Amino acid sequence: MVNCFCLNPFISVSSNVACTSHTVRSRQRLAPQKSVDLALGYRNPLGYGFGFGLRRSLHEMVNSRFKGVAVMTDDKSTISSTEEYLENIGIFSTDPSLNPYKDHFKYRLKRYVDQKKLIEEYEGGLEEFAKGYLKFGFNREEGGIVYREWAPAAQEAQIIGDFNGWDGSNHQMEKNQFGVWSIKIPDVDGNPAITHSTRVKFRFRHGDGVWVDRIPAWIKYATVDPNRFAAPYDGVYWDPPLSERYEFKYPRPPKPKAPRIYEAHVGMSSSEPRINSYREFADEILPRIRANNYNTVQLMAVMEHSYYASFGYHVTNFYAVSSRSGTPEDLKYLIDKAHSLGLQVLMDVIHSHASNNITDGLNGFDVGQTSQDSYFHTGDRGYHKLWDSRLFNYANWEVLRFLLSNLRWWLEEFKFDGFRFDGVTSMLYHHHGINIAFTGNYNEYFSEATDVDAVVYLMLANSLIHSILPDATVIAEDVSGMPGIGQEVSDGGIGFDYRLAMAIPDKWIDYLKNKNEYTWSMKEISWSLTNRRYTEKCVSYAESHDQAIVGDKTVAFLLMDEEMYSGMSCLVDPSPIVERGIALQKMIHFITMALGGEGYLNFMGNEFGHPEWIDFPREGNGWSYEKCRRQWNLVDTDHLRYKFMNAFDRAMNLLDDKFSFLASTKQIVSSADDENKVIVFERGDLIFVFNFHPENTYEGYKVGCDLPGKYRVALDSDAWEFGGHGRVGHDVDHFTSPEGIPGVPETNFNNRPNSFKVLSPARTCVVYYRVEESEEEGNNNSLVGLEDIEDTSAAADVTKVPDKSASLESEDDIILDGVKVKQTLTSADVSAEVEKVSVRSEGRNLNEG
């Protein structure tokens, strides 16, 4: 192995199997190492082609470290010897039970360090490497337009388009030894030969002698003739004159302490049965999002996808914005408008697979060549049988350039503030998670099934993103629970900021579909919400777009079903079904937010209990847009009960604005009372009491707390303004009583040193905050209620509440009801002068329909 690196450092591991440590976890004993063969080779300086082959076992690779070589680690740029660095990986101090898998972590981290070092040596660094869009595709250079395309399988190539009458005979391209075709098209009379917004394609002849036309891989815009059914897309040369380019006016807003994410699909955001535009979304929907106190927007279906009903997940053109909703300049307007409202914007990025579409997409460049000359793996490994899509070869130099540059493109050209990586589970494993039930056994994560190429790509991606934009938010959609996915790359993790807590919506669906309300387990609910890895942050959600797709139902629709068509009027008393449905809709979303993670996500429309399902136009529904829209008139109509759910959603977010409980590491479940159906927990400085019992109201219900003093109501789901019955008094002071011996938890009440008594009505959740001395003579200014959310329509301005909390951290871990938490003792400093959030109406007319 030493000689291999000395001869040529360009190592490619083509079998992509992970180093394994078969472990008997109960005995913490490392079993004998299984030998795995790898095919090794070298690349030339730009990563094309293989030179020689050598075979050694993975066990030998891991143990034959060459010492004394300086390496550049992650964003901390710490230089150390390879041996010392790999022996002191930070993830093991966080989770010592990962020690039996140390060889796996050392192997993949060394792969990452080596790959990054090669990029630094031959491309000038990771950030420079990720500027591929300045070299490939169409770029203006002095005296003309230069077009480059990586297509090593092509035998001849031309550029064709409107500019040359689709005849490429006079625009033949030249190929270098690395498979890159290029041509410079001189200006004509000082003007570009290819006019802005005209159509172009890449024409090439492959080994069978057949000529094919493809959309350039790096194209920045693609359109289709709307008047032709199933017409192919065309690439569009996008280089608007200065007068037509959108110039950003507003800086990126500061990164929030905790993301409160509004997941949105621009195309289906109109109340009319049609595709909405970026500018309409910016002007009409963004103010709604801001009015509900979200601080982050996550946009779906931004990357061009020829099949609308794919929800944007079968991408055909990775650098192009979806043309259905407008132009690149229109999307920039949307993002700038969001920034002006204080909203960060995340993009749903799909690097886990690509559309199988040959005519319109990247798959069209695959003409049967080897994997090394293609964006994708060959054979079964290059095809996802459930998604009917192609799978990237993450070990390929040009694939790395293409995907890493894609991330930088969206960050820098469009000012996105981060990403939600889709389909990460499929990337992490060779089996793609198909028919795999992850149990949490560490052998499931670190074995031959792990796709180390993909892991290394994700490590590079997160390193790049946070290097370009240190305050970026990057979220992984991973259902497997891969340990370390939310830990820093420098510590041996994969580097995401958050992981989606995907088990939570599945648990709620199971409860709503299969369990009688009287049998709901408070212990199981609280465990499901708190079951996440220590120090790895999660974004929780009760439902996302997945739960609304045709064939399934949203939480509100599961609860109320057909009653939502006839029973939502405030002019008559609600039916028991509607009353139960609205109450549980509020409780399920709120407890998911408060206990389920360090961030929260809601899908567009679910904040007010949008009825029915999502069904994109397709042959099966007569290409109808009827259920591919959002019925905003439901929440805007004052006499309909949808407004109550929307108001409570706004209040939930406002509560976090005031108290920052999502960002707090103090999370203690003091009681999960299955008999009375009550869950009591502390998050930050707040006490949460959830009574899920269908009938029982508890007067004088005793709840434990940390700090002594006086407590008042901060948020009450039973308040009139939220469609409740107003049974809880908001002007009542709750004084604590000491419990047991101070400092001796087993003598306390539910392991809490103090307690107070509350009224807990059936199917309600009430939040209490501790009153500071400065508030003793004042009014209850920390109550989140109607005065804070006067208007349920769109907001023009929102005045942020300043954070006035001080924290004192304790180094002790505590375990309550089986939940291990890191306790941060926080002293609330919410003064009587805390500013109210002022929501001013834009005066928009409500649709009474």
C-alpha positions, -999 to 999 in steps of 0.1 A, spaced: 0 0 0 29 24 8 44 17 -26 11 23 -43 8 58 -28 44 66 -35 40 57 -72 7 75 -78 -17 89 -51 -48 87 -74 -66 58 -57 -100 46 -67 -119 20 -47 -143 5 -72 -159 -22 -52 -171 5 -26 -175 -18 3 -172 -6 39 -147 -19 64 -166 -41 87 -163 -50 124 -186 -78 133 -194 -71 169 -212 -89 197 -224 -56 212 -234 -70 246 -198 -82 251 -181 -53 233 -157 -77 217 -142 -73 182 -146 -104 162 -119 -116 137 -116 -92 107 -131 -105 75 -108 -100 45 -124 -81 16 -108 -76 -18 -106 -42 -35 -97 -32 -70 -73 -3 -70 -61 19 -97 -48 54 -104 -62 83 -123 -44 109 -143 -43 144 -128 -78 152 -140 -92 119 -129 -99 102 -162 -90 66 -169 -73 38 -150 -37 28 -153 -28 -3 -134 -46 -28 -111 -36 -40 -77 -55 -61 -52 -52 -60 -14 -75 -68 14 -94 -41 31 -79 -52 65 -44 -46 50 -54 -12 37 -67 -1 70 -36 -12 89 -9 -3 64 -10 34 71 19 55 59 31 77 87 42 113 87 22 126 58 6 160 65 -31 161 56 -56 189 56 -87 180 77 -121 195 76 -131 232 79 -109 236 110 -79 232 87 -59 214 114 -27 198 101 -17 166 118 -2 133 109 -25 108 93 -19 82 120 -25 106 149 -56 121 133 -72 88 125 -65 74 159 -83 103 177 -116 107 159 -140 128 180 -171 107 174 -158 80 197 -158 103 227 -194 112 220 -205 76 215 -180 50 229 -202 21 217 -189 30 182 -154 19 191 -159 -17 177 -164 0 143 -133 22 145 -117 6 114 -148 16 94 -146 52 105 -108 53 100 -112 39 65 -139 63 53 -123 93 70 -90 85 53 -108 81 20 -123 116 26 -89 131 36 -72 115 6 -98 127 -19 -98 162 -5 -60 162 -7 -61 151 -44 -86 179 -52 -64 204 -35 -33 192 -54 -48 190 -89 -77 214 -88 -66 241 -64 -89 231 -35 -124 220 -29 -139 254 -34 -121 260 -67 -131 224 -78 -167 234 -72 -166 262 -98 -171 237 -126 -200 258 -140 -174 285 -149 -156 260 -172 -183 236 -184 -215 244 -202 -217 278 -219 -195 306 -207 -186 340 -221 -149 345 -228 -131 372 -246 -144 374 -282 -170 346 -280 -188 319 -262 -170 287 -251 -189 255 -246 -175 224 -229 -191 191 -223 -177 159 -207 -188 130 -229 -160 105 -232 -182 79 -250 -189 103 -279 -170 98 -312 -180 131 -328 -198 161 -313 -215 193 -325 -234 222 -309 -267 229 -326 -296 253 -320 -316 282 -332 -284 302 -339 -272 278 -366 -305 265 -379 -300 232 -360 -272 223 -384 -239 216 -366 -218 209 -396 -200 242 -391 -198 239 -354 -178 207 -349 -163 202 -314 -129 190 -304 -122 163 -278 -92 162 -254 -76 132 -239 -99 134 -209 -132 131 -228 -140 168 -227 -155 183 -259 -151 220 -265 -157 247 -290 -154 285 -291 -181 303 -311 -168 337 -321 -189 368 -317 -206 383 -347 -202 421 -351 -193 423 -315 -224 405 -303 -227 369 -291 -234 344 -319 -259 327 -296 -286 350 -286 -299 350 -250 -330 328 -244 -326 308 -276 -326 270 -279 -295 249 -280 -286 212 -278 -255 189 -278 -254 165 -307 -230 136 -307 -223 103 -324 -217 73 -302 -199 40 -308 -228 25 -328 -226 53 -353 -259 68 -342 -262 106 -338 -283 118 -308 -294 152 -296 -292 159 -259 -297 188 -236 -263 201 -223 -255 186 -189 -247 220 -174 -275 239 -190 -289 267 -169 -324 268 -183 -346 244 -202 -381 248 -217 -408 228 -234 -434 238 -260 -466 240 -239 -487 235 -270 -473 201 -278 -483 171 -257 -452 152 -244 -429 174 -263 -392 171 -255 -374 198 -236 -349 221 -252 -318 236 -236 -319 274 -235 -288 296 -236 -294 319 -206 -273 351 -205 -296 381 -200 -284 416 -206 -276 436 -175 -309 454 -178 -328 422 -175 -307 405 -148 -322 405 -113 -299 422 -88 -302 411 -51 -312 439 -28 -313 423 6 -286 404 26 -291 369 39 -309 370 72 -290 357 103 -292 320 109 -319 313 134 -312 296 167 -336 268 156 -352 264 121 -390 266 119 -394 254 84 -423 259 60 -420 233 33 -435 246 1 -441 237 -35 -443 268 -57 -462 252 -86 -491 239 -64 -493 270 -42 -520 288 -61 -556 286 -50 -566 281 -86 -562 248 -105 -530 258 -123 -492 261 -119 -482 290 -98 -452 313 -106 -422 322 -86 -433 359 -85 -468 351 -74 -455 328 -46 -431 356 -35 -458 383 -34 -488 362 -21 -475 332 -2 -443 344 15 -462 370 35 -485 342 48 -454 322 59 -439 352 77 -472 360 93 -472 325 109 -438 332 124 -418 307 104 -382 317 99 -372 293 71 -388 283 37 -379 250 21 -386 250 -16 -394 217 -33 -392 210 -71 -367 238 -79 -344 218 -102 -359 211 -136 -379 179 -139 -397 170 -171 -424 150 -153 -444 173 -131 -461 145 -111 -427 134 -98 -430 162 -72 -396 174 -84 -377 143 -74 -369 130 -109 -345 157 -119 -335 160 -156 -315 193 -156 -295 199 -124 -284 235 -130 -318 247 -144 -347 261 -124 -381 246 -131 -393 266 -161 -430 259 -153 -429 286 -126 -407 311 -144 -372 321 -152 -340 321 -132 -345 358 -126 -379 351 -112 -366 326 -87 -340 352 -76 -368 376 -70 -385 351 -48 -354 344 -27 -346 381 -23 -382 388 -12 -379 360 14 -347 375 27 -364 409 29 -390 393 52 -363 377 74 -368 342 60 -340 319 51 -345 297 20 -335 261 18 -335 241 -14 -347 205 -18 -316 191 -36 -317 157 -52 -282 142 -56 -293 106 -47 -305 98 -82 -314 112 -116 -344 108 -139 -343 78 -162 -355 102 -190 -330 98 -219 -344 126 -241 -344 154 -216 -320 144 -189 -285 135 -179 -293 98 -186 -291 107 -223 -253 108 -220 -252 71 -211 -249 52 -243 -236 19 -229 -201 30 -219 -182 19 -188 -190 34 -154 -158 54 -154 -169 72 -186 -204 79 -173 -222 98 -146 -238 66 -135 -229 31 -124 -235 3 -149 -259 -26 -145 -280 -31 -114 -258 -8 -93 -267 21 -116 -305 16 -114 -329 21 -86 -356 -5 -92 -383 12 -70 -377 47 -82 -370 38 -119 -341 61 -119 -303 62 -124 -277 61 -96 -246 82 -96 -210 69 -95 -197 90 -66 -162 77 -70 -159 94 -105 -139 126 -106 -162 143 -130 -193 133 -111 -178 148 -80 -171 180 -100 -206 181 -114 -224 175 -81 -202 197 -58 -203 225 -84 -241 221 -84 -242 229 -47 -221 260 -51 -241 271 -81 -274 272 -61 -257 289 -31 -239 316 -50 -260 323 -81 -294 322 -63 -284 329 -26 -300 298 -11 -292 295 26 -288 257 26 -302 224 15 -324 195 24 -307 165 8 -333 141 -4 -330 103 -4 -299 101 17 -307 66 29 -306 54 -6 -271 69 -10 -257 55 22 -262 18 14 -258 -5 -16 -292 -19 -8 -307 17 -8 -328 8 22 -351 -14 0 -369 -40 21 -346 -32 51 -361 -26 85 -335 -7 105 -335 -17 142 -307 5 155 -282 -24 156 -249 -8 146 -240 -37 123 -267 -24 100 -248 8 95 -212 -2 92 -208 -33 70 -202 -42 34 -236 -28 27 -224 8 33 -216 27 2 -184 45 13 -182 64 -21 -215 81 -13 -205 87 23 -173 104 12 -192 125 -13 -216 137 14 -187 145 37 -171 166 9 -205 182 1 -210 193 37 -174 205 40 -178 226 9 -212 241 18 -200 252 53 -168 265 38 -186 287 13 -214 296 37 -206 289 74 -241 297 85 -257 273 60 -284 249 72 -281 214 58 -306 187 65 -305 150 57 -335 130 48 -324 97 63 -348 71 76 -321 47 88 -307 67 117 -271 64 105 -249 73 136 -227 103 130 -248 117 101 -253 149 121 -218 151 135 -190 173 121 -168 159 94 -137 167 115 -151 144 142 -157 115 118 -193 124 111 -210 130 77 -214 167 85 -252 175 83 -266 201 107 -299 182 111 -315 150 103 -353 147 96 -370 128 124 -389 106 99 -402 80 124 -424 106 141 -451 110 113 -452 72 109 -460 69 146 -488 94 144 -503 77 113 -502 44 131 -519 58 161 -546 76 141 -553 47 118 -549 17 141 -553 26 177 -583 36 198 -577 69 216 -582 53 250 -553 29 243 -528 56 233 -495 51 253 -481 83 267 -448 65 273 -446 53 237 -454 88 224 -429 105 245 -402 79 237 -409 81 200 -405 119 201 -373 119 222 -356 89 206 -327 106 188 -290 106 191 -273 127 217 -256 158 201 -271 151 166 -299 175 159 -332 166 143 -360 185 126 -393 171 137 -426 171 119 -460 155 123 -466 154 86 -449 166 54 -457 164 17 -453 126 20 -484 123 41 -506 143 17 -498 125 -16 -527 107 -33 -536 75 -15 -529 89 20 -544 116 42 -532 145 62 -535 145 100 -566 167 99 -582 146 72 -576 114 91 -592 130 121 -622 146 105 -626 132 70 -659 140 53 -669 163 82 -644 188 68 -667 194 39 -698 203 59 -689 208 96 -663 236 97 -687 265 100 -685 287 131 -722 296 126 -732 262 141 -718 242 170 -691 218 160 -698 181 158 -679 158 182 -658 146 153 -648 182 143 -642 192 180 -620 162 185 -602 167 152 -593 203 158 -582 196 193 -559 167 184 -546 185 153 -533 212 175 -519 188 201 -502 165 177 -484 193 159 -474 211 190 -460 181 210 -441 171 179 -426 206 177 -419 209 214 -405 175 221 -395 160 188 -363 178 178 -342 209 176 -361 223 146 -397 220 132 -412 215 98 -447 220 84 -459 214 49 -478 241 31 -514 241 41 -512 217 70 -509 247 94 -546 252 90 -556 215 84 -559 216 46 -584 189 36 -581 161 10 -549 150 -6 -524 160 -33 -528 146 -67 -506 160 -95 -521 161 -131 -516 127 -146 -534 103 -170 -552 86 -142 -570 119 -132 -575 133 -166 -546 156 -162 -565 177 -136 -550 203 -114 -580 203 -90 -561 186 -62 -528 201 -70 -534 235 -54 -539 250 -19 -573 263 -9 -563 295 9 -599 307 9 -606 281 36 -583 298 61 -592 333 49 -629 329 54 -637 342 89 -666 320 96 -648 287 90 -629 268 117 -597 265 97 -587 298 111 -584 284 146 -558 258 136 -539 284 117 -539 308 146 -526 281 169 -498 273 144 -488 309 145 -489 310 183 -467 278 185 -440 296 164 -444 328 183 -438 309 216 -405 297 203 -397 333 191 -402 345 227 -387 316 247 -363 299 222 -373 265 236 -364 246 204 -327 257 207 -325 247 244 -307 215 254 -328 212 285 -354 186 277 -369 166 306 -399 143 304 -409 142 341 -442 123 336 -457 100 309 -489 91 327 -506 63 308 -535 60 332 -545 96 330 -532 101 294 -510 131 305 -475 140 294 -455 166 314 -421 178 303 -398 208 305 -381 223 274 -359 253 281 -377 274 308 -412 262 299 -434 236 314 -456 217 290 -487 198 301 -505 176 274 -538 159 284 -547 134 257 -576 119 276 -608 121 255 -630 129 285 -612 135 318 -605 170 330 -581 171 360 -584 198 386 -554 203 407 -532 181 386 -497 181 401 -468 188 377 -431 188 386 -407 216 377 -371 226 382 -371 261 396 -393 274 424 -414 305 420 -446 316 404 -458 303 370 -484 316 345 -499 304 313 -478 311 282 -499 293 256 -533 275 259 -547 254 231 -581 256 248 -583 294 244 -613 308 226 -591 323 199 -579 288 190 -614 273 188 -613 260 224 -637 265 254 -616 289 275 -616 266 305 -581 275 317 -577 308 336 -549 330 321 -548 353 351 -541 326 376 -508 325 394 -494 290 402 -470 289 431 -446 261 436 -441 238 466 -407 222 474 -406 184 469 -384 162 491 -347 168 499 -329 193 476 -303 176 455 -318 141 461 -339 133 430 -353 101 443 -371 120 471 -386 146 447 -419 145 428 -412 128 395 -376 136 401 -383 173 401 -374 194 431 -406 216 429 -442 213 418 -474 233 413 -510 223 405 -529 231 373 -563 226 357 -558 202 328 -589 199 305 -594 169 282 -576 171 249 -557 203 257 -521 214 260 -511 243 282 -476 258 285 -464 276 317 -435 300 322 -418 311 354 -425 348 363 -394 368 371 -394 394 397 -395 422 371 -428 409 360 -444 406 394 -463 439 392 -469 437 355 -495 420 333 -491 386 318 -471 399 288 -457 365 280 -491 349 272 -493 341 236 -528 348 225 -551 367 203 -535 401 209 -503 386 193 -521 372 163 -548 396 155 -550 389 118 -550 354 103 -543 367 68 -509 376 54 -486 399 74 -465 427 60 -442 432 90 -433 413 121 -413 428 149 -390 403 164 -389 397 202 -353 402 215 -339 372 233 -335 381 270 -327 347 285 -295 338 303 -283 302 307 -263 283 332 -251 250 319 -247 219 341 -223 191 331 -245 164 345 -266 141 323 -299 130 337 -321 101 328 -359 105 332 -384 80 319 -356 64 300 -346 96 283 -310 107 285 -307 144 282 -280 170 287 -294 194 312 -290 231 307 -305 251 336 -319 283 322 -331 313 342 -359 330 323 -356 367 319 -387 376 301 -395 411 313 -428 430 313 -413 451 285 -410 422 261 -422 436 228 -454 423 214 -453 408 179 -472 432 157 -488 417 127 -503 442 104 -527 432 77 -520 440 41 -557 447 37 -562 418 13 -599 409 6 -610 375 20 -625 350 -4 -659 342 10 -663 312 -12 
